[in-house]
Amino acid sequence: MQTSTNYTPNMHPFMSPRGSEAIATLQRGGIVLLPTVNLWQVVCSPDHPGTIRRQLELCPPGPQTRCEILFPDLEMLRARVPHLHPKLETLLAFHKRPLTVLVDDYPDAPYGLKDAEGRVAIRLIHDSFCHQLAEDLETPLVATTARAIGSPFLPLSFGRIRSDVLRGVDYVVRRRQKDLIAEAPAVVIRLNEKDEVVFVE
């Protein structure tokens, strides 16, 4: 199914030197801390399995947070998840809020990104800076919430990120650090055995 849309990520000032440094960090296998559309996340390239393991140790998934693969557009998503159900593709293309989709069929899912049921969380990027990073890298981003073990807060602002997370990343993007960036929590969905949409959280 070829879905097209006028979707445009939320616009913020585009990258300059900070964007170039973020790209260079990701290319050499580093971890970048940055704001996405609804919370701060740490991201890395899926081409560096060792970095993914380090990222998962720094900010492991939990009951309120899951590891996600962020795509800049449907074209790249189709290349990685070729059998995505048309219903899910349409929802991703036209949903206004951040939407995370759990999929069963991701042939080359990076190490450690499948949940206990064997599903992988995917999302289309809604933030222009993050979108440009993935486009320039020509690869999706592996993302986890910038929240260390035992932290009571979701990182809805830069000030809520613990110092051990700040020390554990290789580059911090200096944008939106004074903002409370969450407008609404992400919606998480999957399809059941009857191909019906189920809201996970």
N, CA, C and O of each residue as an XYZ file, in Angstrom:
804
protein
N       0.849     -1.205      0.000
C       0.000      0.000      0.000
C       0.878      1.245      0.000
O       1.749      1.385      0.858
N       0.662      2.147     -0.947
C       1.452      3.366     -1.034
C       0.644      4.521     -0.458
O      -0.236      5.070     -1.121
N       0.951      4.878      0.776
C       0.218      5.946      1.447
C       1.011      7.236      1.352
O       2.211      7.244      1.624
N       0.368      8.311      0.976
C       1.021      9.613      0.966
C       0.265     10.539      1.891
O      -0.928     10.358      2.135
N       0.968     11.528      2.403
C       0.358     12.441      3.356
C       1.102     13.757      3.338
O       2.261     13.814      2.926
N       0.451     14.805      3.778
C       1.091     16.102      3.893
C       1.739     16.298      5.249
O       2.072     17.423      5.623
N       1.917     15.223      5.982
C       2.504     15.250      7.321
C       3.820     16.019      7.343
O       4.688     15.796      6.500
N       3.965     16.916      8.299
C       5.200     17.657      8.508
C       5.532     17.625      9.983
O       4.663     17.912     10.806
N       6.781     17.279     10.356
C       7.145     17.271     11.770
C       7.009     18.654     12.387
O       7.080     19.664     11.687
N       6.809     18.694     13.723
C       6.767     19.967     14.424
C       8.039     20.747     14.134
O       9.139     20.208     14.251
N       7.899     21.996     13.762
C       9.050     22.750     13.311
C       9.710     23.506     14.457
O       9.045     24.195     15.231
N      11.017     23.367     14.549
C      11.876     24.114     15.453
C      13.100     24.516     14.648
O      13.288     24.012     13.541
N      13.948     25.418     15.170
C      15.116     25.838     14.400
C      15.948     24.635     13.964
O      16.208     23.730     14.757
N      16.364     24.634     12.694
C      17.102     23.490     12.183
C      18.523     23.473     12.718
O      19.038     24.463     13.239
N      19.130     22.314     12.568
C      20.452     22.081     13.103
C      21.489     22.917     12.385
O      21.386     23.207     11.193
N      22.504     23.296     13.169
C      23.678     23.936     12.627
C      24.863     23.130     13.129
O      24.933     21.933     12.850
N      25.814     23.739     13.868
C      26.916     22.924     14.382
C      26.456     21.809     15.305
O      27.035     20.722     15.288
N      25.418     22.053     16.119
C      24.972     21.013     17.052
C      24.424     19.805     16.301
O      24.580     18.667     16.744
N      23.775     20.058     15.150
C      23.287     18.948     14.352
C      24.415     18.164     13.724
O      24.374     16.935     13.678
N      25.423     18.868     13.241
C      26.574     18.192     12.646
C      27.287     17.335     13.673
O      27.712     16.222     13.363
N      27.424     17.836     14.888
C      28.097     17.066     15.936
C      27.258     15.859     16.343
O      27.803     14.790     16.617
N      25.944     16.022     16.385
C      25.074     14.888     16.711
C      25.207     13.796     15.655
O      25.294     12.616     15.994
N      25.222     14.177     14.384
C      25.369     13.201     13.304
C      26.708     12.488     13.406
O      26.774     11.265     13.289
N      27.781     13.255     13.626
C      29.111     12.651     13.731
C      29.178     11.674     14.899
O      29.798     10.615     14.793
N      28.541     12.028     16.011
C      28.528     11.146     17.183
C      27.819      9.836     16.867
O      28.308      8.762     17.218
N      26.679      9.921     16.211
C      25.933      8.713     15.851
C      26.699      7.863     14.843
O      26.690      6.635     14.931
N      27.353      8.504     13.895
C      28.085      7.758     12.869
C      29.250      6.967     13.456
O      29.571      5.880     12.975
N      29.878      7.507     14.485
C      31.018      6.795     15.071
C      30.603      5.857     16.210
O      31.456      5.331     16.925
N      29.298      5.651     16.375
C      28.822      4.692     17.358
C      28.601      5.263     18.739
O      28.747      4.553     19.734
N      28.250      6.540     18.817
C      27.989      7.168     20.103
C      26.505      7.265     20.410
O      25.656      6.930     19.584
N      26.211      7.733     21.624
C      24.836      7.927     22.097
C      24.573      9.420     22.212
O      25.391     10.159     22.759
N      23.438      9.859     21.701
C      23.059     11.271     21.718
C      21.810     11.446     22.573
O      20.859     10.671     22.468
N      21.824     12.466     23.412
C      20.658     12.852     24.217
C      19.994     14.038     23.544
O      20.641     15.051     23.280
N      18.694     13.915     23.265
C      18.000     15.005     22.578
C      16.521     15.030     22.946
O      15.970     14.031     23.407
N      15.879     16.191     22.738
C      14.427     16.255     22.945
C      13.697     15.758     21.707
O      14.043     16.124     20.583
N      12.691     14.926     21.917
C      11.793     14.551     20.830
C      10.480     15.293     21.063
O      10.430     16.214     21.878
N       9.438     14.912     20.370
C       8.225     15.721     20.418
C       7.546     15.692     21.778
O       6.852     16.645     22.131
N       7.728     14.613     22.561
C       6.996     14.552     23.828
C       7.839     14.206     25.047
O       7.308     14.161     26.156
N       9.144     13.958     24.877
C      10.021     13.763     26.034
C      11.459     13.669     25.552
O      11.715     13.545     24.355
N      12.404     13.728     26.503
C      13.813     13.578     26.165
C      14.139     12.102     25.999
O      13.692     11.259     26.777
N      14.931     11.804     24.966
C      15.325     10.431     24.700
C      16.818     10.346     24.399
O      17.448     11.334     24.020
N      17.368      9.155     24.574
C      18.725      8.876     24.107
C      18.585      8.036     22.846
O      17.757      7.127     22.780
N      19.407      8.350     21.846
C      19.305      7.662     20.564
C      20.677      7.215     20.092
O      21.703      7.787     20.462
N      20.670      6.181     19.270
C      21.900      5.726     18.637
C      21.549      5.131     17.282
O      20.376      4.978     16.944
N      22.572      4.801     16.518
C      22.375      4.179     15.213
C      22.149      2.682     15.372
O      22.791      2.052     16.211
N      21.249      2.100     14.585
C      21.041      0.649     14.652
C      22.208     -0.146     14.078
O      22.232     -1.373     14.182
N      23.171      0.541     13.475
C      24.315     -0.131     12.864
C      25.421     -0.458     13.860
O      26.449     -1.014     13.474
N      25.226     -0.120     15.140
C      26.255     -0.335     16.162
C      25.662     -1.142     17.318
O      25.195     -0.554     18.293
N      25.672     -2.476     17.230
C      25.065     -3.314     18.280
C      25.639     -3.068     19.671
O      24.904     -3.100     20.658
N      26.938     -2.825     19.756
C      27.541     -2.565     21.058
C      27.001     -1.297     21.694
O      26.826     -1.234     22.911
N      26.738     -0.289     20.878
C      26.169      0.962     21.384
C      24.735      0.753     21.848
O      24.319      1.329     22.854
N      23.983     -0.058     21.132
C      22.613     -0.358     21.557
C      22.624     -1.010     22.934
O      21.824     -0.650     23.797
N      23.523     -1.963     23.145
C      23.617     -2.616     24.456
C      23.965     -1.602     25.539
O      23.394     -1.631     26.629
N      24.895     -0.714     25.239
C      25.288      0.309     26.222
C      24.117      1.243     26.521
O      23.907      1.631     27.670
N      23.363      1.601     25.495
C      22.208      2.482     25.683
C      21.139      1.811     26.537
O      20.545      2.452     27.405
N      20.889      0.525     26.298
C      19.882     -0.195     27.078
C      20.311     -0.364     28.528
O      19.462     -0.415     29.417
N      21.602     -0.451     28.783
C      22.091     -0.514     30.162
C      21.957      0.841     30.847
O      21.645      0.911     32.036
N      22.193      1.912     30.100
C      22.099      3.259     30.664
C      20.648      3.633     30.960
O      20.348      4.153     32.035
N      19.761      3.373     30.025
C      18.338      3.726     30.155
C      17.483      2.526     29.749
O      16.948      2.491     28.641
N      17.355      1.554     30.635
C      16.609      0.339     30.272
C      15.111      0.601     30.158
O      14.579      1.464     30.857
N      14.427     -0.135     29.287
C      12.969     -0.009     29.194
C      12.307     -0.408     30.507
O      12.834     -1.228     31.258
N      11.141      0.185     30.773
C      10.395     -0.130     31.984
C       8.910     -0.129     31.713
O       8.492     -0.056     30.557
N       8.091     -0.210     32.776
C       6.632     -0.263     32.601
C       6.062      0.935     31.847
O       5.102      0.782     31.092
N       6.638      2.130     32.037
C       6.132      3.328     31.374
C       6.939      3.709     30.140
O       6.556      4.621     29.408
N       8.029      3.032     29.906
C       8.913      3.394     28.803
C       9.298      2.146     28.030
O       9.499      1.081     28.613
N       9.399      2.281     26.732
C       9.822      1.151     25.910
C      10.847      1.633     24.888
O      10.880      2.810     24.528
N      11.663      0.724     24.438
C      12.621      1.034     23.387
C      11.868      1.123     22.065
O      10.992      0.304     21.787
N      12.212      2.119     21.250
C      11.513      2.345     19.988
C      12.515      2.510     18.850
O      13.674      2.866     19.067
N      12.051      2.248     17.653
C      12.821      2.566     16.456
C      12.089      3.695     15.744
O      10.929      3.547     15.358
N      12.773      4.822     15.572
C      12.168      6.035     15.025
C      12.523      6.177     13.547
O      13.692      6.107     13.169
N      11.510      6.377     12.726
C      11.698      6.498     11.281
C      11.336      7.908     10.821
O      10.376      8.491     11.325
N      12.096      8.470      9.863
C      11.760      9.805      9.373
C      10.585      9.819      8.405
O       9.919     10.844      8.262
N      10.319      8.693      7.736
C       9.244      8.673      6.744
C       8.792      7.234      6.485
O       9.430      6.271      6.910
N       7.674      7.127      5.775
C       7.116      5.810      5.472
C       7.992      5.015      4.507
O       8.024      3.786      4.572
N       8.691      5.692      3.630
C       9.548      4.994      2.669
C      10.611      4.163      3.388
O      10.810      2.993      3.064
N      11.288      4.764      4.355
C      12.296      4.024      5.105
C      11.651      2.942      5.961
O      12.210      1.856      6.116
N      10.482      3.230      6.514
C       9.778      2.239      7.327
C       9.405      1.018      6.490
O       9.575     -0.116      6.937
N       8.896      1.245      5.278
C       8.527      0.123      4.406
C       9.733     -0.743      4.063
O       9.608     -1.960      3.931
N      10.899     -0.120      3.918
C      12.101     -0.874      3.577
C      12.521     -1.801      4.714
O      13.048     -2.886      4.472
N      12.288     -1.371      5.959
C      12.690     -2.168      7.121
C      11.588     -3.117      7.586
O      11.865     -4.203      8.096
N      10.342     -2.699      7.406
C       9.198     -3.520      7.829
C       8.301     -3.709      6.605
O       7.261     -3.059      6.498
N       8.688     -4.588      5.684
C       7.997     -4.670      4.390
C       6.570     -5.200      4.458
O       5.796     -4.991      3.524
N       6.208     -5.876      5.533
C       4.866     -6.461      5.615
C       3.993     -5.737      6.645
O       3.108     -6.340      7.253
N       4.247     -4.460      6.829
C       3.427     -3.675      7.752
C       1.975     -3.661      7.269
O       1.705     -3.396      6.098
N       1.056     -3.946      8.174
C      -0.365     -3.998      7.803
C      -0.818     -2.618      7.307
O      -0.466     -1.606      7.914
N      -1.594     -2.561      6.214
C      -2.060     -1.276      5.683
C      -2.796     -0.428      6.713
O      -2.711      0.799      6.680
N      -3.506     -1.062      7.609
C      -4.230     -0.318      8.639
C      -3.256      0.437      9.539
O      -3.498      1.593      9.886
N      -2.160     -0.211      9.916
C      -1.160      0.429     10.768
C      -0.424      1.528     10.007
O      -0.125      2.584     10.563
N      -0.138      1.276      8.745
C       0.541      2.292      7.938
C      -0.304      3.560      7.821
O       0.215      4.671      7.925
N      -1.591      3.389      7.606
C      -2.479      4.545      7.496
C      -2.534      5.322      8.802
O      -2.494      6.553      8.792
N      -2.623      4.624      9.916
C      -2.652      5.299     11.213
C      -1.357      6.060     11.459
O      -1.394      7.191     11.945
N      -0.224      5.470     11.138
C       1.054      6.155     11.310
C       1.132      7.403     10.441
O       1.658      8.430     10.870
N       0.617      7.317      9.236
C       0.723      8.430      8.298
C      -0.124      9.626      8.701
O       0.271     10.768      8.464
N      -1.278      9.386      9.303
C      -2.221     10.479      9.512
C      -2.488     10.830     10.972
O      -3.210     11.789     11.246
N      -1.928     10.084     11.906
C      -2.174     10.364     13.318
C      -1.462     11.649     13.717
O      -0.282     11.822     13.412
N      -2.166     12.551     14.394
C      -1.605     13.855     14.748
C      -0.651     13.775     15.935
O       0.359     14.477     15.976
N      -0.975     12.920     16.894
C      -0.138     12.785     18.086
C       0.921     11.719     17.857
O       0.797     10.901     16.946
N       1.983     11.727     18.699
C       2.974     10.648     18.599
C       2.303      9.287     18.761
O       1.569      9.053     19.721
N       2.561      8.410     17.824
C       1.923      7.094     17.808
C       2.993      6.012     17.713
O       3.774      5.979     16.763
N       3.018      5.137     18.700
C       3.929      3.997     18.690
C       3.144      2.752     18.306
O       2.081      2.479     18.864
N       3.673      2.004     17.357
C       3.018      0.791     16.871
C       3.898     -0.409     17.201
O       5.100     -0.399     16.933
N       3.296     -1.436     17.782
C       4.014     -2.675     18.074
C       3.801     -3.642     16.917
O       2.664     -3.971     16.576
N       4.896     -4.096     16.314
C       4.806     -4.986     15.154
C       5.504     -6.309     15.459
O       6.486     -6.360     16.201
N       4.972     -7.372     14.869
C       5.554     -8.704     15.046
C       6.599     -9.024     13.983
O       7.544     -9.772     14.234
N       6.421     -8.454     12.803
C       7.250     -8.833     11.660
C       8.257     -7.731     11.342
O       7.987     -6.843     10.534
N       9.414     -7.800     11.984
C      10.518     -6.871     11.718
C      11.741     -7.752     11.488
O      12.436     -8.092     12.446
N      12.023     -8.130     10.239
C      13.014     -9.170      9.951
C      14.401     -8.917     10.536
O      15.035     -9.842     11.042
N      14.872     -7.685     10.472
C      16.238     -7.384     10.908
C      16.241     -6.454     12.113
O      17.023     -5.505     12.167
N      15.377     -6.721     13.071
C      15.310     -5.883     14.272
C      16.653     -5.897     14.992
O      17.218     -6.969     15.208
N      17.179     -4.727     15.370
C      18.456     -4.687     16.078
C      18.413     -5.466     17.385
O      17.344     -5.744     17.930
N      19.576     -5.803     17.865
C      19.730     -6.599     19.086
C      18.982     -5.974     20.262
O      19.078     -4.770     20.499
N      18.244     -6.794     20.988
C      17.652     -6.386     22.252
C      16.414     -5.526     22.167
O      15.942     -5.030     23.190
N      15.867     -5.332     20.965
C      14.749     -4.398     20.833
C      13.384     -5.072     20.804
O      12.365     -4.384     20.738
N      13.341     -6.389     20.851
C      12.053     -7.079     20.920
C      11.612     -7.203     22.373
O      12.424     -7.468     23.259
N      10.301     -7.008     22.611
C       9.788     -7.140     23.965
C       9.543     -8.615     24.290
O       9.904     -9.499     23.513
N       8.929     -8.868     25.443
C       8.727    -10.251     25.893
C       7.841    -11.044     24.942
O       7.930    -12.271     24.898
N       6.984    -10.360     24.177
C       6.103    -11.035     23.217
C       6.713    -11.093     21.817
O       6.061    -11.537     20.872
N       7.952    -10.648     21.686
C       8.609    -10.671     20.386
C       8.246     -9.517     19.480
O       8.506     -9.573     18.278
N       7.648     -8.466     20.033
C       7.242     -7.315     19.228
C       8.297     -6.208     19.289
O       9.064     -6.101     20.246
N       8.305     -5.398     18.242
C       9.203     -4.252     18.147
C       8.356     -2.991     18.059
O       7.368     -2.956     17.326
N       8.739     -1.949     18.807
C       8.013     -0.678     18.807
C       8.594      0.246     17.742
O       9.800      0.490     17.716
N       7.733      0.756     16.865
C       8.167      1.673     15.812
C       7.334      2.947     15.885
O       6.211      2.958     16.389
N       7.927      4.022     15.360
C       7.221      5.305     15.383
C       7.740      6.184     14.248
O       8.915      6.103     13.890
N       6.875      7.019     13.682
C       7.316      8.061     12.770
C       7.699      9.289     13.582
O       7.026      9.642     14.550
N       8.783      9.933     13.180
C       9.308     11.084     13.920
C       8.433     12.311     13.678
O       8.045     12.594     12.545
N       8.127     13.038     14.760
C       7.311     14.253     14.686
C       8.100     15.510     15.040
O       7.518     16.591     15.121
N       9.388     15.397     15.249
C      10.219     16.548     15.613
C      11.206     16.809     14.476
O      11.872     15.885     14.008
N      11.303     18.061     14.030
C      12.073     18.371     12.827
C      13.564     18.094     12.985
O      14.205     17.615     12.049
N      14.125     18.388     14.156
C      15.557     18.160     14.368
C      15.869     16.668     14.308
O      16.789     16.250     13.604
N      15.113     15.879     15.034
C      15.290     14.432     15.045
C      15.038     13.847     13.649
O      15.734     12.929     13.214
N      14.048     14.383     12.968
C      13.724     13.962     11.603
C      14.917     14.181     10.678
O      15.258     13.308      9.879
N      15.548     15.346     10.789
C      16.687     15.653      9.929
C      17.878     14.750     10.226
O      18.606     14.352      9.317
N      18.072     14.426     11.511
C      19.145     13.501     11.877
C      18.984     12.167     11.149
O      19.920     11.678     10.518
N      17.801     11.593     11.243
C      17.561     10.289     10.626
C      17.671     10.364      9.103
O      18.190      9.443      8.472
N      17.188     11.453      8.516
C      17.297     11.600      7.064
C      18.745     11.698      6.625
O      19.145     11.063      5.650
N      19.540     12.495      7.344
C      20.940     12.664      6.964
C      21.740     11.382      7.172
O      22.658     11.090      6.405
N      21.396     10.620      8.202
C      22.067      9.346      8.449
C      21.593      8.251      7.498
O      22.267      7.238      7.313
N      20.420      8.471      6.897
C      19.781      7.480      6.031
C      19.537      6.169      6.771
O      19.706      5.080      6.222
N      19.140      6.305      8.018
C      18.843      5.138      8.847
C      17.886      5.558      9.952
O      17.889      6.723     10.347
N      17.066      4.643     10.462
C      16.244      4.991     11.628
C      17.114      5.167     12.858
O      18.312      4.884     12.831
N      16.506      5.632     13.930
C      17.208      5.829     15.196
C      16.655      4.874     16.240
O      15.443      4.694     16.351
N      17.548      4.268     16.999
C      17.139      3.456     18.145
C      17.008      4.394     19.336
O      17.974      5.061     19.707
N      15.824      4.454     19.938
C      15.549      5.443     20.981
C      15.033      4.784     22.253
O      14.205      3.874     22.209
N      15.537      5.259     23.378
C      14.995      4.887     24.679
C      14.784      6.160     25.487
O      15.462      7.163     25.268
N      13.852      6.113     26.408
C      13.571      7.270     27.251
C      14.774      7.576     28.130
O      15.390      6.664     28.682
N      15.111      8.849     28.262
C      16.284      9.273     29.030
C      15.988      9.185     30.528
O      15.939     10.192     31.235
N      15.798      7.972     30.975
C      15.395      7.724     32.358
C      16.181      6.539     32.901
O      16.073      5.427     32.384
N      16.966      6.775     33.937
C      17.793      5.727     34.524
C      16.967      4.860     35.468
O      15.852      5.221     35.845
N      17.524      3.719     35.843
C      16.869      2.828     36.801
C      16.624      3.574     38.112
O      17.528      4.214     38.649
N      15.405      3.488     38.616
C      15.084      4.106     39.889
C      14.633      5.549     39.815
O      14.228      6.117     40.829
N      14.694      6.160     38.636
C      14.260      7.549     38.511
C      12.742      7.630     38.607
O      12.048      6.897     37.901
N      12.200      8.515     39.475
C      10.742      8.592     39.638
C      10.049      9.430     38.570
O       8.820      9.443     38.494
N      10.830     10.135     37.737
C      10.228     11.090     36.811
C      10.450     10.681     35.358
O      11.504     10.156     35.001
N       9.443     10.931     34.533
C       9.647     10.886     33.095
C      10.373     12.164     32.680
O      10.080     13.228     33.226
N      11.304     12.097     31.738
C      12.086     13.284     31.356
C      11.314     14.201     30.406
O      11.619     14.294     29.217
N      10.312     14.872     30.964
C       9.517     15.807     30.170
C      10.225     17.140     30.000
O       9.819     17.960     29.177
N      11.282     17.362     30.774
C      12.120     18.545     30.638
C      13.562     18.131     30.889
O      13.823     17.075     31.464
N      14.494     18.968     30.456
C      15.914     18.648     30.609
C      16.299     18.542     32.080
O      17.146     17.726     32.444
N      15.684     19.360     32.923
C      16.014     19.356     34.345
C      15.640     18.075     35.070
O      16.101     17.849     36.188
N      14.818     17.235     34.463
C      14.423     15.970     35.090
C      15.363     14.810     34.741
O      15.161     13.686     35.199
N      16.372     15.083     33.943
C      17.293     14.018     33.537
C      18.394     13.886     34.576
O      19.046     14.872     34.920
N      18.605     12.670     35.077
C      19.586     12.452     36.128
C      21.008     12.603     35.600
O      21.279     12.425     34.412
N      21.905     12.939     36.524
C      23.294     13.192     36.151
C      23.980     11.954     35.596
O      24.866     12.076     34.751
N      23.593     10.756     36.052
C      24.246      9.554     35.526
C      23.900      9.332     34.055
O      24.705      8.779     33.306
N      22.711      9.760     33.639
C      22.366      9.690     32.221
C      23.185     10.713     31.438
O      23.701     10.409     30.362
N      23.301     11.918     31.975
C      24.085     12.959     31.301
C      25.536     12.531     31.131
O      26.149     12.798     30.097
N      26.083     11.873     32.139
C      27.475     11.413     32.053
C      27.624     10.226     31.106
O      28.697     10.013     30.541
N      26.565      9.463     30.933
C      26.654      8.238     30.150
C      26.515      8.414     28.651
O      26.846      7.507     27.888
N      26.025      9.580     28.214
C      25.877      9.810     26.773
C      27.139     10.461     26.223
O      27.990     10.939     26.974
N      27.242     10.470     24.902
C      28.432     11.024     24.249
C      28.218     12.438     23.730
O      29.183     13.153     23.464
N      26.972     12.843     23.585
C      26.693     14.202     23.125
C      25.295     14.596     23.567
O      24.359     13.801     23.483
N      25.159     15.838     24.043
C      23.870     16.394     24.451
C      23.490     17.503     23.475
O      24.248     18.457     23.299
N      22.339     17.389     22.848
C      21.857     18.417     21.932
C      21.330     19.589     22.755
O      20.451     19.418     23.599
N      21.864     20.758     22.507
C      21.510     21.933     23.306
C      20.370     22.698     22.636
O      20.569     23.751     22.030
N      19.210     22.149     22.762
C      18.003     22.820     22.276
C      16.841     22.420     23.174
O      16.799     21.304     23.693
N      15.899     23.343     23.352
C      14.682     23.130     24.138
C      14.985     22.727     25.589
O      14.174     22.055     26.227
N      16.134     23.129     26.100
C      16.511     22.701     27.444
C      15.732     23.426     28.538
O      15.761     23.002     29.693
N      15.044     24.500     28.200
C      14.229     25.209     29.185
C      12.741     24.925     29.010
O      11.913     25.468     29.741
N      12.407     24.089     28.057
C      10.999     23.817     27.748
C      10.474     22.613     28.521
O      11.213     21.672     28.811
N       9.188     22.659     28.847
C       8.454     21.455     29.231
C       7.837     20.954     27.937
O       6.858     21.518     27.448
N       8.409     19.895     27.385
C       8.122     19.596     25.983
C       6.930     18.680     25.756
O       6.460     18.565     24.624
N       6.429     18.029     26.791
C       5.343     17.071     26.569
C       4.021     17.790     26.354
O       3.580     18.560     27.208
N       3.391     17.540     25.219
C       2.044     18.037     24.969
C       1.009     16.975     25.328
O      -0.049     17.285     25.875
N       1.321     15.739     25.018
C       0.438     14.612     25.328
C       1.265     13.340     25.241
O       2.201     13.273     24.445
N       0.943     12.337     26.037
C       1.705     11.091     25.966
C       1.486     10.386     24.632
O       0.469     10.583     23.967
N       2.454      9.565     24.256
C       2.314      8.794     23.024
C       1.214      7.752     23.181
O       0.995      7.217     24.267
N       0.539      7.479     22.095
C      -0.442      6.403     22.043
C       0.276      5.153     21.541
O       1.025      5.221     20.567
N       0.057      4.014     22.197
C       0.695      2.754     21.803
C      -0.389      1.782     21.361
O      -1.349      1.539     22.093
N      -0.234      1.229     20.165
C      -1.239      0.315     19.626
C      -0.576     -0.933     19.029
O       0.630     -0.961     18.784
N      -1.386     -1.941     18.809
C      -0.985     -3.138     18.067
C      -2.244     -3.723     17.431
O      -3.355     -3.282     17.723
N      -2.068     -4.695     16.580
C      -3.198     -5.423     16.015
C      -3.357     -6.757     16.729
O      -2.373     -7.425     17.044
N      -4.616     -7.141     16.983
C      -4.853     -8.462     17.570
C      -5.002     -9.509     16.463
O      -4.761     -9.219     15.291
N      -5.399    -10.721     16.841
C      -5.493    -11.822     15.879
C      -6.532    -11.572     14.787
O      -6.468    -12.167     13.711
N      -7.503    -10.676     15.075
C      -8.543    -10.354     14.088
C      -8.203     -9.091     13.293
O      -9.052     -8.553     12.583
N      -6.960     -8.624     13.415
C      -6.511     -7.396     12.755
C      -7.282     -6.178     13.236
O      -7.488     -5.224     12.484
N      -7.710     -6.216     14.499
C      -8.357     -5.069     15.127
C      -7.317     -4.291     15.921
O      -6.410     -4.873     16.517
N      -7.459     -2.968     15.922
C      -6.521     -2.122     16.660
C      -6.785     -2.238     18.153
O      -7.919     -2.086     18.607
N      -5.729     -2.509     18.910
C      -5.806     -2.606     20.364
C      -4.916     -1.526     20.952
O      -3.748     -1.412     20.581
N      -5.464     -0.727     21.872
C      -4.675      0.288     22.558
C      -3.967     -0.363     23.738
O      -4.601     -0.910     24.640
N      -2.629     -0.290     23.711
C      -1.825     -0.955     24.734
C      -1.725     -0.096     25.971
O      -1.792     -0.615     27.085
N      -1.566      1.212     25.806
C      -1.466      2.125     26.948
C      -1.817      3.516     26.492
O      -1.798      4.451     27.293
